Every structure is written in C-alpha cells, then in structure tokens.
Amino acid sequence: MSDLQAELESLQVENARLRKLLKLTDTEAAPAHGTQTAWFDKAPGSVDARSSSHAKVEFYAALFGARRDVYAVRWDNTRTGKTGWMPAVEGGWRKGRPASDIRHLPLTPGVPAAHLIGDVHVGLYPMLAGDQTCWLAADFDGQAAMLDALAYLKAARAVGAPAAPEVSRSGIGAHVWVFFTGPVPAATARQLGTALVREAIAIRGRMDLRCYDRLFPSQDVLHGQGPGNLIAAPLHGKSRKLGTTVFLDLATLEPYGDQWEYLSTLECLTPKQVTKLTSALRAPTVGARVDRASTKTQPNPAPIVHLRLDGTVRIPGSELSPSLYATLKHAASTYNPEFYDRQRRRQSTWNVPRIITSYDETLDDHLVLPRGLHDTATRLIEEAGSKIEVDDQRVSGEPLDLSSTFDLRSQQREAVESLIPHELGLLVAPPGSGKTVMACAVIAERGIPTLVLVDRKTLADQWRRQIQGPARHQTGAARRWPLQTDRRR
C-alpha cells in the first residue's frame, strides 16, 4: 500500500510540474463534458467499457465520421523495416495491376470493428461530400509534441472549444481532436484550427510554424479524384495495449481508464458554434502584416532585452515572453505564394508549406532574425514594455576612395538622396529607370565595400558594364559615368 501511495504522490508531483509549465488552471485541466449529440441523436444513452461491441462500433463510426467509400490500411515490411499507408482495395495491391482494375473497399461497420480489436490499423479520410468534415484534428510530432499539444489544448479551452488529446501510435507524437455535431465546411474547420495554432504558439513561443501544415482535413477543398489526406484512427486494439492511440486525462496525463465513457461524454461543437468561433478568433499574420504582439503577454518580457546586431539580429530567447517570441517569428516569415497558387487552382498542396520562415533558433537559446527586421523587432519589444540595449557587431570594412562623374536625372537624384540617410532601404522602380545606376551612386556616396547579389548572370554583367565597362550609351543615365574603385581584395 505504501508503494502505491508513493507512486500516486510521484505522479501528482509530475502532473503539477507539467501543468505549471503551461500554466493550466483547474478549469482548463478538467475534462470537457457535455452532450455527444452526434451519437445520442441516433441512440440515446451512454457508452462505456461494459457496453456491447455493437454499441461501441456504432458509436465509434458516428463520432469519427469519415469518408465511407474508401479507407486506408497501414502496412509494415518486416524485411526492409519500412511502413506506410495505402487505400484498401479488393484483392490487395499487386505490382503492375492496371488502374482500371482497382476497386476501393468501402468503410463498412466491420472495418472499425476489426480496427478496434487490432486485426487492422485503419486510416480515416476526413473530407466528405461537398468538402465538409465532421471533426478537426491537429497533429504534433517530435520530442516537444506533447508540450505543443498541451498548448493547443489550452488555447482551445480558452475560447470554449472542447478538445481531446490522443497519444499517436509512435508514442511520441500527439493528436488533438475537436468533434462537431454535424458536417461543417472543411475551410471553416481549418480556419478554426489555424487560429488555435496561432494562439498555441503565443502560449508556447517555441512551437514550430510548421504546425500550421499539420491539420486534418489538410485541404479546404478536395482536389481531383483522390480522397485527400488521411489520419490514423484512434483506439487501435494492439496499440492500446501499449498505451498509444488512446485519449489522455489532462489531470494526470495518463490514459483514461474507460476510453468509451470519456468519449461518449465529450462535448461536440455545432456548426453554428464553429462559425462563431472562427469569426471571433484572429487569423494569423506574417511578415509586414504583423503590426502588434499577441495580447498574451504573460509572463512579461525582461525589463531589458539585449539585441546583438551583426549580419542578423540575435535576441536571447529567455528575455522574450512566449507571445512576443511567437510574434517575432511570424514577422520573420512570409506566405508561400506557391501554396496559395496551388490552392487557387484546386491542386494538391501536400508537402507545400503555407508559410516560409526566415528565422533561426539556436541551441544556445537565441532567436536569430534577418537584419532587415531590426526596426520591427525594436518596435515590438518596446511596445511590450521593455528597453533595448544594442550590441552593434557590424563590420563596415575599410573606407574606399570612390569618385564618380555622371549626370542623374532629377527623379534619379531624388531617389538617391532619399536612400542615403537610411541604413536599410528598398528602391522600387520600373524597367529602364536606371536602378543599377542609382545603386552605384549610393555605393559611391557610401564609400565602403559593397556586396552585390543578383540571381542571373545577365544582371551581373550589367553591373560590371556600369562600373568598369567601355563607354557606351546607358538606358538609365544621360551619359556613361566612370567609377574608379580600389580593387584591392
């Protein structure tokens, strides 16, 4: 008895540590109870471990409503050690089998029954007819998967979205499910998931922005003839014995003793509630659209934040609040045009990231931003109530003796004079306006070593002609201008 008591006390201490890490209140850590309308509308009554197999299967099929004309099965190659998923087809997959001979097997009641006892591990396709879905699942992987999942859960609970955490088959990853009482547009469900991911990143600043790409359904609309992306179904018979594919009690972070009782009392959102939540939550912003930090500013950032300025902007992560850390990461990112072009064309966006990031997180806990974000980082940190100390480690190099004689048009001269006072600037002008000439004028005015980066040889040759080439008419200037340079390396 003393051993059991000691183990119980140890688990309670560990649970308290994890809850403190994410600042989960008693309300946020409590199980979400309510009415499982999707089930009770069909068969009133509760389901628990003592219920009949038929009742469990019927409940399971109603809760995890998925595409019925196809499902996936997991395969394992013991010889190569490879694993994967494939749609279930009549007669199984055979090499060289013509596509016209392939018939997908439907998701009949016998399939979840076999899954629950462990005879087969089933994958579910969430996209229903009309690009709708009955649930939303967020997938987290890696060593920090559970911390990311708990942050997502906290964000969901904070806005009134009941969410259920599941340990994935590997035992390392985690899924967080939100169920609906009826089908909702996949685009709306994904908007909810995306907003919750943004809130979760504000809670736990170290979350990777790739979490935006780990939502199921994975598309707003179904592209082509395929069934879309799949997710492994929970409560797999053999995996449950190993403590995986099961739902966790947030109070203990241990699997519920009665998984069926928990799921049958889990609240589902109505389509109207989903729409309301989506409209109330702020959509994520990246890049220049980031104009302010998240409202989640607790704990506050350090009174003084130290910025090291070299080729980048380096900020100690320990001096930033999680929300400010997350905001700076979003500011150092941009939307991927290829993702949205594919989405517009109704093409698959699989393995195409929604967001392109340009920040780095070092092992010594520094957030590294592009130097062009110096002003943005300064503004956001000061708005959060901190002062900034800058350690300027930039190397300007030895001054160069540059002289130039050339005539600039009035508009060119105005642009150059506007650029000179600034350390960072962007010159935007139409073709033929003489951008190279104006840039050379700025270099001559600065008189310091300058690195010119271009993406095509043609542009590199153009720069060489402007700086060193023989006298010839140049489109952007009234006449050629020689630029004498110190060519020492």
N, C-alpha and C positions, 0 to 999 in steps of 0.2 A: 504493500500500500504506500509505503514511504517513497519507493521508486517511482510509482505513478504520480504521486504528488509532486515530486521533484521535476519530472518530465513536464507536467502541466505548468508548473511555475516557470520553467525554462521557455516553453512555448509562449506563455503570456508575455514574458520579457521581450522575446524576439518580435512578437506581434506589435508590442508597444513601440519598439525601435523603428519598425518599418512604417507604422502609422505616423510616428513623429517625423520621419524623414520626409513624408509627403504632406504632413500637416492635415491628416484626415480627422475630421471631427467625428463624434459618436454617431451623428446623424448620417454623415457620408459613408461611414463604415458599416452601418446597419444594412441588413438585407432589404432589397426593394420588394415590397409586397403589393398586391393589388389583385386585379381580376384578369385572368387569362381568357379574354373574350374570344379569341380565335378558336379556343378549344371548347369553352363552355357553351358557345352558341350551338355547337354540334352535339355535345354530350355533357350535360351539366354534371358536376361532381368533381372531386379531386382525384389526382393520380399520385400514387406513392409506390414504394418498393414492393408492397404486397399486392398491388393491382395485377390483373391478368396480363399475359403477354399481348393479347389482342388490344387491350385498352392502352398499353404503353406504345405499341406500334402506331395505333390510330392517333394518339396524342402527338407522338414524335413527328408523324407526317404532317399534322396540322401546324405545329409550331415552326418546324423547319421547312415551310412551304417553298418548294423549288420547282424548276422546270421538270415536267413529268415525262416528256418524250425522250429524254436522254439523261444518263448519269455517268459518272466516271468511276473507275476502279483503280486501286493502287497496285502496282506490280513491283516485284523485287527479283533481281537477278542475282542469285547466290554465287554464281561463278565470277561475275565481274564486280559485284557489290553495288551496282547501280540500281536506283529506284526511280519511280515516276508515276504519272497518272495517264490514263487513256480512256476515251469513251468506251463503255461496254457495248459490244456488238455481237450479233448472232454468230456462233461458231468461233468466236475469238479472232484476234488479229493474226494474219498469216502474211509472210513476205510475198510480195508480188500479187496480192489479191486485188483485183480491179475495184475501183471506187464504186462502180455501178452495182457491185455485189455486196456492198457493206450495208447492213441494216442495224441501226442503233436499237438497243434494248430499252424499253420504257421503264420508268421508275415505278414499279408495281409495289403493293404492300409487302410482298415477300422480300424486296430488296432491303428496306430498313430493318426488317426482322433479322435477315442474315448479317447485316452490319452490327446490330446490337449484340448478337451472340459471338461475333468475331470471325465468322466464316469469310467475310469480305470487308475491305475497308472502302467505303463509298465516298465519292466526291460529289458535291452538290453544285448545280449551276443556278445562280440566283435570278437570272433575268427571265421574267415571264413574258407572256404575250403583251404587246403594247408597250414594251420597255418599262415594265413595272417590277417591283420586288416586294417580298413580304418581310424582309429583315435587312439589316445593315451589319456588316462585320468588319472590324478593324484588325489587321494582322500586324503583330510586332515580333521582331526576331532579334537575334544577337544576345550578348551577355546581359544587356540592360533591358531586355524585353519586358520583364515583369515590372520594373520601375516605370517604363514608358506606358505600359498598360494601366498601371495604377493611376498615373497622372491623367490618362484619358478617362478613366472611370470617375475620378474626382471632378473633372470638367463636365462630364455628363450629368453626374448627380447635382452639380451646382446649378444647372439650368433645368432640372426636372426631367431628365431623360434616363429612365431605368436601364441599366446596362449590366450584363452578366459576363464575368471573366472566365475564360477557359484556358487550361494548360494544353498547348498543342501536342501533337504526337511525339515530337522530339524531346519534350520535357523542358526545353529551353525557351521556346517561343510562347507566345500567348495570343489568344483571340479575344476580342470583346464584342459581344453581340447586343444589338438593340432590335427588339421584335415589334412588329406592327400588327394591329388587329385586322388589317386588310391591305391589299396591294396599294403601293404608292409609286409615283414615277421614280425611276431609278435616279434621274437627275436631281430630284428633290432630296432623296435619301443621301446621295453623295454630297450634296451641299451641306446637309446636317453633319455628316462625318468629317468633311473638310474643316468646317467651323470648329468642331470639337477637337480636332487635331491641333488647330491653331491655339485654342485655349489650353490644351495639354502642354504644348511647347512653352507657353507663357508660364505654366506652373513648374515645368521641369525644363529649364533652358537648354540642357544638353541633348534633348531629343533631336534626332536627325530629321531634316526636312524631307527625306525620302519617305517618311511615314505618310505623306500626302498621297503617295502612289500605292499604298497598301490597304485600300478599301475594297470591299466586295459588296455589291457589284463593282466591277472595275471600269465600267463604261456607263455613260449617260444613256446611250442608245446601243442596240445590238447591231454590229457591223456585219454585212454579208450574210452568209448562210450558217456560220458557225454558232455554237451555243454560248459563246463568251467564256469568261474565266470561271474557274471552279475553286471551291474551298473545301477542305477536308471536313466531313461531317463529324460532329462530336459523339461522345459516348460509344466509341468503338469497343466492342466486347473485350478483345485481348489487351488493348491499350489501357482500358480502365483498371485492369488488374495490376498494371504497372504505375498507376497514379497519373496517367495522362489522358487527354481528350475529355477531361472532367471539369466541372464548374467549381469555383473556389468560393469559400466563405470569407468575405473580406475581414471579418472579425478575427479570424485565425490564420488566414491564407492557407488553409487546408481544404481538401475536397469535402463537399457536403456529404454527410453520411447517407442521406437519401436524396440522390440527384433528382428523382422524379418529383418528389414533394416540393423541392425548391423551384424547379422549372414550372410546375403547374400553378404556383402562386406568384410567379414573376409578372409584373405589370407590363402590358404592351401599350404602345402609343397608337392612337387613332391617326388616320391620315390627316385629319384637321390639325391635330397636335403637332405632327411632323412639320406641316406647312407653317404653323405659327412659330415654332422654334427656329426654323430655318430663316424666316424673315426677321426674327429678333436678334439672331447672332450675326456678328460682323464677319464678313468674308475676309480671308487672308489677303494681305497686300505685300508686295515685294518691290525692291528697287526704289526708284524715285517716288513711288506712291506711298512709301512709309513716311508718314508725317508726324507720328507721335508714338510713344511707347504704349504698351498694353496697360490697361487700368490695374492689372495685377502687379502691384509694385512692392508687395511684402515678400520677404524682408527687403528693406531699403538697400540701395547700393551703398558702398563705402562712402564716407564723407569726402574722401579724396580719391579720385581714380587716376592712375598713372598711365599715360599713353607714351609708348615708345614709337617714334616716327623715324623710319628708315625708308626702305623700298616699299614698306607696308605700314599699317597701323597695328601695333601689338598692344593688347589690353589684358591685364590679369583677370581671368575668369572669376576669381574669388572676390574681386572688387565690384562685380556686377550682380544685380538682382536677377533671378531667373527670367523675369519678364523683360528686363532691359537686355539681357543676353540674347533672348529669343528675337527681340525686335531688331537688334543689330545684325543678326544672322539673316533675317528677312530683308533688311536693307541692302545686304551684300549679295542678293540673289536677283534673278530675273525670270520672267515667264519664258518658257521654251516655245518659240514660235512653231517649231515642227510639231509639237504636241497639239496645239490648237488648230494648226492647218489640217492635221490628220483627223482631228475631231470634227472639224467643219465639213470635211469630205466624207465623213462617216467611214473612215478607215480605222484599222486597229491601232490603238495606242499602246499595245503591250510593249513593255521594256523601253518605252519612250518617256523620260521623266517630265513631269509637269513643270518643274522648277529647275533651273540651272543655278548652281551655287558657285560663289567665287570667294568664299571664306575658308579658313582652315582652323582646326582646333588641335593644338599641340599637346604632347604628352606632359609638358610642364604647366598645363592648365592656362594657356593663353589663347585668346580669340584673336586671330590674325585677319585683318580686313584689308581690302585694296586701299592704297594711299588716297585714291580719289574720294574716299568716304570720310576723310579727316573732318571736314566741316560738319557732315551729317552726324558722325559719332559725337563730336563735341556738343552739338545742339541737343541731341537726345539725352546725353549724360547730364548736361546742365539742367535740362527740363525735369530730370528725375531728382534734382536737388543736390547733386554732387559737384565739387570743384575738380578741376582738371590740372594736373601737372604734366607737362610735355617734356620728354627727354628726346631732343632732336639729334638723331644719329645720322642724318643725311650727309652724304659726301658730295660736295659740289664740284670737286676737281680743281685743277689749276686754271686760272683765267687764261683765255686765248686772245691773241691780238687779231681781231677780225675787223676788217673795214670793207665797206661796200659803197658803190656808187651806182645808184639806179633811181629811176623815177617810178613812183607808185601813183596810181590813180587816186582820186580823192576818197573813194569808197574803200580801196585797199588800205590807204593810210589810216583812215578812221578805224578799220578793223584791227590793224596792228597796234595802234595807240590804245585801243580798248583792252587788248590782250596783255600788254606789257606789265601793268601793275599787279597782275594776278599770278600766283604760284601755280594754280590749276585753271585750265580753261578749255573751251571747246569751240573750234571755229567751224561753222557750218555755212557752206556757200555752194552755189550751183556749179556745174562743169563749165570750164572756160573762164572762171572768175579769177584764177591765179592763186589758188590756195597754196601751192608749193612756193611761189614767190613770196607770199605773205609770211609763210612759216620760216623761210630763210631770213627774212627781215627781222623776225623775232629772235632767231638764233644769233644773228649778228649783233643785235641790241643787247642780248644777254651776255654774250662773250664767254660762254662756258661750254665744255664738252657736251655734245648732244647725241643721244641715240635716236635714230630714225627707224621705225618699224613699219614695214609695208608688207602686204600679203601677195604681191605679184611682182615679177621681175620687171614688167613694163614700168611700174611706178618707181622701182629702184633706179632704173635707167633714167627716168625723168628727173629724179633728184640729182643724179650725177651730172646730167646736162646743165641743170640750173646752176650748180655750184662750180663745176670745173670745165664745162664743155666749151667748144669754139663759139664764136659769135654767130648768132642766128636769131631770127625773129621768134619771140616767145609770145604765146597767145595771151598770157595773163599780165604782161608788163608792156609799158610803152617802148622800151628797148632792152637789150640784153644788159645784165649787170654782172660784172666780175666780182667774185667773192674770194678774197685772199684768206687762206686758212693756214694755221700752224699744223702741219701734217705729222708732227711727231706722235708716235704711238705711245 
